[in-house]
């Protein structure tokens, strides 16, 4: 997978955008939905990468049990650097993993993050898995 492919995948999800809060060398992909009719926005990170072809990797959110399984099965998947290693995997993108697997991991990361948004935000994003997953956000479903 090439850096441009990862960027394209990350930006293909509803509400996704690229940000550079840590400087120009680190791309952070976030999801954002309007709150209260668009008066306030909340953004949450679902992927982070240097997009450096020489040391190409991405940090992705992952369910803890699956994260352990993936790390045990693939030497290119480890706990993400500077992240909570229980919930974030660092995935080396050196060609050892199929592109389809990387895309699935990016989508899973996005879904885990969107699942923490309010139901209203999920609906604004047109989240495809809304009906199949329970709401896991800590906030109330309705925003006053």
SEDO-166693 format. One record per atom (N, C-alpha, C): residue number from 0; atom name; x, y, z; residue in one letter. Coordinates in pm, 1 decimal, always signed. Layout:
REM SEDO-166693
nr, atom, xx, yy, zz, rest
NUM, CA, X, Y, Z, a
...
//
This chain:
REM SEDO-166693
nr, atom, xx, yy, zz, rest
0, N, +85.0, -118.4, +0.0, x
0, CA, +0.0, +0.0, +0.0, x
0, C, +89.0, +123.9, +0.0, x
1, N, +47.9, +220.5, -75.8, x
1, CA, +119.9, +347.8, -85.6, x
1, C, +51.3, +452.2, +3.8, x
2, N, +126.1, +554.9, +47.0, x
2, CA, +65.6, +659.5, +130.2, x
2, C, -60.5, +721.2, +69.3, x
3, N, -61.8, +743.8, -60.5, x
3, CA, -180.4, +803.0, -124.7, x
3, C, -301.7, +711.4, -112.4, x
4, N, -279.3, +579.8, -116.0, x
4, CA, -390.4, +484.6, -101.1, x
4, C, -448.1, +491.2, +39.6, x
5, N, -359.8, +497.4, +140.8, x
5, CA, -408.1, +507.0, +278.4, x
5, C, -489.0, +634.8, +296.4, x
6, N, -438.6, +745.7, +246.2, x
6, CA, -510.8, +873.2, +257.1, x
6, C, -648.4, +861.5, +191.5, x
7, N, -653.4, +801.6, +73.8, x
7, CA, -780.6, +785.7, +2.2, x
7, C, -879.2, +701.2, +82.6, x
8, N, -830.8, +592.1, +141.1, x
8, CA, -917.3, +506.3, +223.1, x
8, C, -971.0, +585.1, +342.0, x
9, N, -881.6, +651.4, +414.9, x
9, CA, -923.2, +724.3, +534.9, x
9, C, -1024.0, +834.6, +503.8, x
10, N, -1006.8, +900.5, +391.3, x
10, CA, -1096.6, +1010.7, +356.0, x
10, C, -1225.4, +964.6, +288.7, x
11, N, -1239.0, +833.6, +265.3, x
11, CA, -1358.2, +781.8, +197.4, x
11, C, -1479.0, +766.9, +289.8, x
12, N, -1459.3, +781.6, +419.7, x
12, CA, -1568.4, +761.6, +514.8, x
12, C, -1642.2, +892.7, +541.6, x
13, N, -1773.8, +886.2, +564.7, x
13, CA, -1851.8, +1007.7, +591.3, x
13, C, -1796.0, +1085.8, +710.3, x
14, N, -1781.3, +1216.0, +693.1, x
14, CA, -1734.4, +1303.4, +800.2, x
14, C, -1584.8, +1299.2, +823.9, x
15, N, -1510.6, +1219.6, +746.0, x
15, CA, -1366.2, +1207.3, +766.6, x
15, C, -1292.2, +1324.8, +704.4, x
16, N, -1188.8, +1368.3, +773.4, x
16, CA, -1102.0, +1473.0, +719.8, x
16, C, -961.4, +1454.9, +776.3, x
17, N, -866.0, +1518.6, +711.5, x
17, CA, -725.2, +1508.8, +750.7, x
17, C, -685.4, +1635.7, +824.6, x
18, N, -608.8, +1617.7, +931.4, x
18, CA, -563.6, +1729.4, +1012.9, x
18, C, -415.4, +1708.3, +1044.0, x
19, N, -347.7, +1813.3, +1086.8, x
19, CA, -205.1, +1805.9, +1118.2, x
19, C, -177.2, +1871.0, +1254.2, x
20, N, -238.7, +1821.8, +1362.4, x
20, CA, -221.7, +1885.6, +1493.2, x
20, C, -82.3, +1868.6, +1552.5, x
21, N, -4.9, +1772.0, +1502.8, x
21, CA, +128.3, +1745.4, +1557.0, x
21, C, +238.4, +1795.2, +1463.7, x
22, N, +202.7, +1873.1, +1363.1, x
22, CA, +299.6, +1923.1, +1266.6, x
22, C, +276.0, +1862.7, +1129.8, x
23, N, +344.6, +1914.9, +1028.4, x
23, CA, +318.0, +1873.2, +890.2, x
23, C, +359.5, +1730.1, +857.3, x
24, N, +439.0, +1667.9, +942.9, x
24, CA, +486.4, +1532.7, +913.0, x
24, C, +390.6, +1422.2, +956.7, x
25, N, +288.7, +1454.9, +1034.4, x
25, CA, +196.5, +1352.3, +1084.3, x
25, C, +53.7, +1383.6, +1042.0, x
26, N, -1.7, +1297.2, +958.8, x
26, CA, -142.0, +1309.1, +918.0, x
26, C, -229.7, +1242.3, +1022.4, x
27, N, -329.1, +1313.4, +1068.3, x
27, CA, -425.9, +1258.4, +1162.6, x
27, C, -561.2, +1262.6, +1093.1, x
28, N, -625.3, +1147.9, +1087.1, x
28, CA, -756.2, +1138.2, +1022.7, x
28, C, -861.9, +1132.2, +1131.5, x
29, N, -958.2, +1223.3, +1121.4, x
29, CA, -1062.2, +1237.1, +1222.8, x
29, C, -1198.3, +1227.8, +1157.2, x
30, N, -1298.2, +1199.9, +1240.4, x
30, CA, -1436.6, +1202.5, +1195.1, x
30, C, -1507.1, +1312.1, +1273.7, x
31, N, -1590.8, +1386.5, +1203.0, x
31, CA, -1660.4, +1498.8, +1265.7, x
31, C, -1804.7, +1499.6, +1218.2, x
32, N, -1893.9, +1526.6, +1311.7, x
32, CA, -2035.5, +1544.0, +1279.1, x
32, C, -2083.5, +1669.7, +1349.6, x
33, N, -2176.9, +1737.9, +1288.7, x
33, CA, -2232.6, +1858.6, +1349.3, x
33, C, -2313.6, +1821.0, +1472.0, x
34, N, -2313.5, +1909.0, +1569.4, x
34, CA, -2392.4, +1890.5, +1690.7, x
34, C, -2486.8, +2009.5, +1701.6, x
35, N, -2609.2, +1986.0, +1744.5, x
35, CA, -2704.7, +2095.1, +1764.9, x
35, C, -2726.0, +2175.2, +1637.2, x
36, N, -2754.5, +2107.7, +1530.0, x
36, CA, -2784.7, +2176.5, +1405.9, x
36, C, -2666.2, +2246.3, +1342.9, x
37, N, -2546.6, +2203.6, +1374.7, x
37, CA, -2427.8, +2259.2, +1311.5, x
37, C, -2361.1, +2371.1, +1389.2, x
38, N, -2410.9, +2403.9, +1509.3, x
38, CA, -2351.1, +2514.0, +1584.3, x
38, C, -2220.6, +2474.0, +1652.5, x
39, N, -2198.1, +2344.6, +1669.8, x
39, CA, -2077.7, +2297.7, +1737.3, x
39, C, -2033.3, +2169.8, +1668.0, x
40, N, -1903.9, +2149.3, +1658.4, x
40, CA, -1851.5, +2028.1, +1596.9, x
40, C, -1759.6, +1956.3, +1694.7, x
41, N, -1762.1, +1826.4, +1689.0, x
41, CA, -1674.4, +1744.0, +1770.0, x
41, C, -1602.1, +1650.7, +1674.6, x
42, N, -1471.0, +1640.7, +1689.3, x
42, CA, -1392.7, +1554.1, +1602.1, x
42, C, -1317.1, +1452.5, +1686.1, x
43, N, -1309.0, +1330.3, +1635.6, x
43, CA, -1235.6, +1224.3, +1704.0, x
43, C, -1145.1, +1153.6, +1604.6, x
44, N, -1024.7, +1123.5, +1649.4, x
44, CA, -925.5, +1058.7, +1565.4, x
44, C, -955.8, +909.9, +1548.5, x
45, N, -940.8, +860.3, +1424.5, x
45, CA, -951.8, +716.7, +1400.5, x
45, C, -827.6, +659.8, +1332.8, x
46, N, -736.8, +744.6, +1285.4, x
46, CA, -612.2, +696.8, +1224.2, x
46, C, -507.7, +807.0, +1229.6, x
47, N, -381.7, +764.8, +1239.3, x
47, CA, -269.8, +857.9, +1239.8, x
47, C, -153.5, +793.0, +1166.8, x
48, N, -86.2, +869.9, +1080.4, x
48, CA, +24.5, +814.9, +1002.2, x
48, C, +122.7, +924.6, +964.4, x
49, N, +249.5, +885.6, +951.6, x
49, CA, +349.1, +979.8, +900.7, x
49, C, +340.3, +988.2, +749.2, x
50, N, +273.9, +892.2, +685.5, x
50, CA, +262.9, +883.7, +539.7, x
50, C, +400.8, +892.4, +474.4, x
51, N, +501.4, +842.0, +545.4, x
51, CA, +639.9, +840.6, +498.6, x
51, C, +667.2, +708.1, +429.3, x
52, N, +700.2, +712.7, +302.3, x
52, CA, +720.7, +590.2, +224.7, x
52, C, +836.2, +506.6, +278.6, x
53, N, +932.9, +567.8, +348.8, x
53, CA, +1047.1, +493.3, +401.8, x
53, C, +1014.1, +419.0, +530.7, x
54, N, +924.4, +470.3, +610.0, x
54, CA, +885.3, +407.1, +736.6, x
54, C, +733.5, +419.4, +749.9, x
55, N, +663.4, +356.1, +658.6, x
55, CA, +519.8, +375.3, +643.2, x
55, C, +442.4, +286.9, +740.0, x
56, N, +365.7, +351.0, +827.5, x
56, CA, +281.3, +278.7, +921.9, x
56, C, +161.7, +366.1, +955.7, x
57, N, +63.8, +303.7, +1020.0, x
57, CA, -55.9, +376.2, +1060.6, x
57, C, -98.1, +325.7, +1197.7, x
58, N, -147.8, +414.8, +1281.7, x
58, CA, -205.0, +378.7, +1411.3, x
58, C, -355.9, +374.5, +1395.7, x
59, N, -414.6, +262.3, +1440.0, x
59, CA, -558.6, +241.2, +1424.0, x
59, C, -619.7, +190.2, +1553.3, x
60, N, -738.2, +237.1, +1584.4, x
60, CA, -811.2, +188.9, +1701.2, x
60, C, -859.0, +46.6, +1674.2, x
61, N, -862.3, -35.4, +1779.8, x
61, CA, -900.4, -175.8, +1764.1, x
61, C, -958.2, -227.3, +1895.2, x
62, N, -1054.0, -317.0, +1886.5, x
62, CA, -1106.2, -378.8, +2007.9, x
62, C, -993.6, -458.1, +2073.3, x
63, N, -978.9, -451.9, +2206.4, x
63, CA, -864.3, -512.7, +2274.2, x
63, C, -839.3, -660.4, +2242.4, x
64, N, -942.2, -743.0, +2241.8, x
64, CA, -921.7, -886.1, +2214.3, x
64, C, -871.3, -908.1, +2071.8, x
65, N, -928.3, -835.7, +1977.0, x
65, CA, -884.3, -847.1, +1838.2, x
65, C, -743.2, -791.9, +1822.0, x
66, N, -712.0, -684.5, +1892.3, x
66, CA, -577.3, -626.7, +1885.6, x
66, C, -473.3, -731.1, +1925.5, x
67, N, -498.7, -802.9, +2032.2, x
67, CA, -406.3, -908.2, +2076.7, x
67, C, -392.8, -1017.3, +1971.9, x
68, N, -503.7, -1060.0, +1914.2, x
68, CA, -499.6, -1164.7, +1811.1, x
68, C, -419.0, -1119.4, +1689.8, x
69, N, -441.8, -997.5, +1645.6, x
69, CA, -370.3, -945.9, +1528.6, x
69, C, -220.7, -934.7, +1555.8, x
70, N, -183.9, -888.9, +1674.6, x
70, CA, -42.0, -876.7, +1709.9, x
70, C, +25.9, -1012.5, +1716.2, x
71, N, -46.3, -1112.5, +1766.0, x
71, CA, +10.1, -1247.4, +1774.9, x
71, C, +27.8, -1309.8, +1636.4, x
72, N, -60.3, -1277.5, +1544.6, x
72, CA, -58.2, -1340.1, +1411.8, x
72, C, +29.2, -1267.0, +1310.2, x
73, N, +55.6, -1138.4, +1332.3, x
73, CA, +126.2, -1058.4, +1231.5, x
73, C, +237.4, -976.4, +1297.1, x
74, N, +362.9, -1005.0, +1265.3, x
74, CA, +473.2, -929.5, +1326.6, x
74, C, +472.4, -780.3, +1292.2, x
75, N, +405.4, -741.4, +1185.0, x
75, CA, +398.0, -600.8, +1146.2, x
75, C, +291.2, -522.6, +1219.8, x
76, N, +220.6, -587.9, +1311.6, x
76, CA, +118.0, -520.4, +1392.2, x
76, C, +162.8, -524.8, +1537.5, x
77, N, +176.4, -408.0, +1598.0, x
77, CA, +221.9, -395.7, +1736.5, x
77, C, +133.7, -294.2, +1808.4, x
78, N, +158.5, -274.6, +1936.9, x
78, CA, +91.4, -166.3, +2007.7, x
78, C, +135.9, -34.1, +1947.5, x
79, N, +44.0, +56.1, +1925.8, x
79, CA, +76.2, +183.4, +1859.7, x
79, C, +162.6, +271.4, +1949.3, x
80, N, +262.1, +330.6, +1888.1, x
80, CA, +355.2, +418.5, +1957.2, x
80, C, +283.2, +544.8, +2003.5, x
81, N, +303.7, +585.5, +2127.1, x
81, CA, +243.3, +705.5, +2186.8, x
81, C, +91.4, +698.0, +2199.6, x
82, N, +37.0, +577.1, +2197.6, x
82, CA, -107.9, +560.5, +2209.6, x
82, C, -135.3, +457.1, +2318.9, x
83, N, -260.1, +447.4, +2361.5, x
83, CA, -300.3, +343.8, +2455.9, x
83, C, -292.3, +209.8, +2383.2, x
84, N, -194.0, +129.8, +2419.6, x
84, CA, -166.9, +5.8, +2346.7, x
84, C, -275.5, -100.0, +2364.4, x
85, N, -362.8, -81.7, +2460.3, x
85, CA, -476.2, -173.2, +2474.8, x
85, C, -575.0, -153.6, +2360.4, x
86, N, -590.6, -30.2, +2316.4, x
86, CA, -693.9, +4.3, +2218.3, x
86, C, -641.6, +47.3, +2081.8, x
87, N, -510.7, +61.9, +2066.6, x
87, CA, -454.8, +112.0, +1940.3, x
87, C, -343.3, +21.4, +1891.0, x
88, N, -349.9, -15.9, +1763.9, x
88, CA, -245.6, -94.1, +1698.0, x
88, C, -163.1, -4.4, +1607.7, x
89, N, -34.5, -31.4, +1602.8, x
89, CA, +53.6, +27.0, +1502.7, x
89, C, +68.4, -76.0, +1391.7, x
90, N, +37.3, -38.5, +1269.7, x
90, CA, +37.3, -132.1, +1157.1, x
90, C, +142.3, -87.2, +1055.9, x
91, N, +245.9, -168.8, +1038.5, x
91, CA, +350.1, -139.6, +940.1, x
91, C, +295.3, -172.1, +801.9, x
92, N, +308.0, -76.4, +711.1, x
92, CA, +252.9, -91.3, +576.4, x
92, C, +367.0, -111.4, +476.7, x
93, N, +432.0, -226.2, +489.3, x
93, CA, +547.4, -258.7, +405.2, x
93, C, +515.0, -362.6, +299.0, x
94, N, +386.9, -392.2, +280.0, x
94, CA, +345.2, -489.4, +179.6, x
94, C, +320.8, -628.4, +234.3, x
95, N, +353.9, -652.4, +361.4, x
95, CA, +334.3, -785.3, +419.8, x
95, C, +186.4, -816.8, +442.5, x
96, N, +106.5, -714.3, +466.4, x
96, CA, -37.3, -733.7, +487.7, x
96, C, -112.2, -698.8, +359.6, x
97, N, -214.3, -776.6, +325.2, x
97, CA, -293.5, -743.0, +206.0, x
97, C, -363.0, -607.6, +223.3, x
98, N, -372.7, -533.0, +114.5, x
98, CA, -440.1, -402.9, +118.8, x
98, C, -582.9, -415.4, +171.2, x
99, N, -650.7, -524.6, +136.9, x
99, CA, -789.0, -543.6, +182.2, x
99, C, -795.4, -555.8, +334.3, x
100, N, -694.3, -617.8, +394.5, x
100, CA, -690.1, -630.4, +540.3, x
100, C, -667.8, -493.4, +604.6, x
101, N, -580.1, -414.3, +545.5, x
101, CA, -554.6, -279.7, +597.1, x
101, C, -682.1, -196.8, +587.4, x
102, N, -751.5, -204.5, +474.3, x
102, CA, -876.8, -129.8, +458.7, x
102, C, -978.1, -172.4, +565.0, x
103, N, -988.8, -302.7, +590.4, x
103, CA, -1081.6, -351.5, +692.9, x
103, C, -1044.5, -297.2, +831.0, x
104, N, -915.2, -291.3, +862.2, x
104, CA, -872.0, -239.6, +992.1, x
104, C, -900.9, -89.9, +1003.9, x
105, N, -883.4, -14.7, +894.7, x
105, CA, -916.4, +128.4, +896.1, x
105, C, -1066.9, +145.7, +917.4, x
106, N, -1146.8, +67.0, +846.9, x
106, CA, -1292.4, +75.3, +862.1, x
106, C, -1335.1, +39.0, +1003.9, x
107, N, -1273.9, -64.9, +1061.6, x
107, CA, -1306.0, -102.5, +1199.4, x
107, C, -1272.2, +11.1, +1295.9, x
108, N, -1158.2, +76.6, +1274.2, x
108, CA, -1118.3, +188.3, +1359.0, x
108, C, -1220.6, +301.6, +1349.7, x
109, N, -1258.6, +335.8, +1228.3, x
109, CA, -1360.9, +439.1, +1205.9, x
109, C, -1490.7, +401.9, +1278.4, x
110, N, -1534.1, +276.8, +1261.4, x
110, CA, -1659.5, +232.7, +1323.7, x
110, C, -1652.7, +240.1, +1476.2, x
111, N, -1539.2, +201.6, +1534.6, x
111, CA, -1524.9, +208.5, +1680.1, x
111, C, -1536.6, +352.4, +1729.6, x
112, N, -1479.6, +444.9, +1655.7, x
112, CA, -1485.6, +585.7, +1694.8, x
112, C, -1626.6, +640.8, +1674.8, x
113, N, -1689.0, +612.8, +1561.6, x
113, CA, -1824.9, +662.2, +1536.0, x
113, C, -1923.3, +603.3, +1638.0, x
114, N, -1898.0, +482.5, +1684.0, x
114, CA, -1986.1, +420.3, +1783.3, x
114, C, -1988.3, +498.3, +1914.2, x
115, N, -1887.1, +581.2, +1940.5, x
115, CA, -1884.0, +660.8, +2063.4, x
115, C, -1954.5, +795.1, +2047.9, x
116, N, -1992.9, +830.5, +1926.4, x
116, CA, -2065.2, +955.8, +1903.5, x
116, C, -2211.7, +939.6, +1943.5, x
117, N, -2278.6, +1050.2, +1961.6, x
117, CA, -2421.3, +1043.5, +1994.1, x
117, C, -2497.9, +983.4, +1876.3, x
118, N, -2613.3, +932.1, +1904.6, x
118, CA, -2696.6, +873.3, +1799.1, x
118, C, -2728.3, +978.5, +1691.7, x
119, N, -2753.3, +1100.4, +1733.7, x
119, CA, -2781.8, +1207.9, +1637.9, x
119, C, -2662.7, +1227.8, +1543.5, x
120, N, -2542.1, +1229.1, +1598.0, x
120, CA, -2423.2, +1245.0, +1514.0, x
120, C, -2407.3, +1126.0, +1419.6, x
121, N, -2432.8, +1006.3, +1470.5, x
121, CA, -2424.2, +886.6, +1386.1, x
121, C, -2522.2, +897.6, +1269.9, x
122, N, -2642.5, +943.3, +1298.4, x
122, CA, -2743.0, +959.2, +1193.1, x
122, C, -2700.4, +1065.9, +1092.9, x
123, N, -2642.0, +1175.5, +1140.8, x
123, CA, -2594.4, +1280.5, +1050.2, x
123, C, -2487.9, +1227.0, +955.0, x
124, N, -2406.8, +1134.1, +1003.6, x
124, CA, -2302.5, +1074.3, +920.4, x
124, C, -2358.3, +966.9, +827.6, x
125, N, -2483.5, +924.4, +852.1, x
125, CA, -2540.4, +815.6, +773.7, x
125, C, -2466.4, +686.3, +799.3, x
126, N, -2427.2, +667.4, +923.0, x
126, CA, -2343.6, +553.8, +960.2, x
126, C, -2411.6, +422.8, +925.1, x
127, N, -2352.0, +344.8, +838.9, x
127, CA, -2410.8, +221.9, +785.4, x
127, C, -2431.7, +115.5, +891.5, x
128, N, -2350.8, +114.1, +994.0, x
128, CA, -2362.5, +9.6, +1096.1, x
128, C, -2448.4, +52.7, +1214.2, x
129, N, -2516.4, +163.1, +1201.0, x
129, CA, -2597.7, +216.2, +1310.0, x
129, C, -2697.2, +113.4, +1362.3, x
130, N, -2763.7, +43.1, +1274.6, x
130, CA, -2867.1, -51.6, +1317.4, x
130, C, -2808.2, -179.4, +1375.3, x
131, N, -2685.5, -214.8, +1336.7, x
131, CA, -2631.5, -344.0, +1378.2, x
131, C, -2550.8, -338.8, +1506.8, x
132, N, -2511.0, -220.3, +1552.2, x
132, CA, -2430.9, -209.0, +1673.0, x
132, C, -2506.3, -128.9, +1778.2, x
133, N, -2492.3, -166.4, +1904.7, x
133, CA, -2556.1, -87.6, +2010.1, x
133, C, -2483.5, +44.8, +2027.7, x
134, N, -2554.2, +144.4, +2077.6, x
134, CA, -2492.5, +273.8, +2105.9, x
134, C, -2401.3, +255.7, +2226.6, x
135, N, -2273.7, +294.4, +2213.1, x
135, CA, -2178.8, +276.1, +2322.4, x
135, C, -2124.6, +407.6, +2374.4, x
136, N, -2178.1, +518.6, +2327.8, x
136, CA, -2128.7, +649.1, +2371.1, x
136, C, -2164.5, +676.4, +2515.8, x
137, N, -2085.8, +761.6, +2578.8, x
137, CA, -2109.2, +792.6, +2718.7, x
137, C, -2205.1, +910.0, +2736.5, x
138, N, -2235.8, +978.6, +2628.3, x
138, CA, -2325.4, +1093.6, +2636.9, x
138, C, -2469.0, +1051.1, +2606.8, x
139, N, -2558.8, +1141.4, +2639.6, x
139, CA, -2699.1, +1117.5, +2607.8, x
139, C, -2718.1, +1116.9, +2457.0, x
140, N, -2816.5, +1042.4, +2409.5, x
140, CA, -2842.8, +1035.7, +2266.3, x
140, C, -2889.2, +1168.6, +2210.8, x
141, N, -2963.2, +1244.7, +2287.4, x
141, CA, -3009.1, +1374.0, +2237.2, x
141, C, -2921.9, +1483.6, +2296.4, x
142, N, -2895.1, +1583.0, +2214.4, x
142, CA, -2812.9, +1695.4, +2257.3, x
142, C, -2904.8, +1814.7, +2273.8, x
143, N, -2903.7, +1873.2, +2391.3, x
143, CA, -2990.3, +1989.4, +2417.2, x
143, C, -2922.4, +2116.5, +2377.0, x
//
